Amino acid sequence: MARRTDIEDGLGRLDKLTHEEARMAMAENLKATHVVDARVKGVVDKVVDVGDVVASIGEGVQAVSDKVSVVIGGAQTVFCWPSKLDSS
């Protein structure tokens, strides 16, 4: 009977070790997940920064476009104006 108890004790210890190993593996996975999460947050912050820069550039392009429209409109007025004087 003592031999059977030794085997059962050994299996019990093996079971405990198996559970402990599983917990350790889960802890390592959780640690890796936190590292990845932090890196993803860093990438998100950079993407937001790039988006802000792109929006700023877009605003600048729109301002230049508006000025070009004003210049073109003024040029058309200047070029059309003398011809109106010639006809009168």
Order of alpha helices (4+ residues) and beta strands (2+ residues): alpha
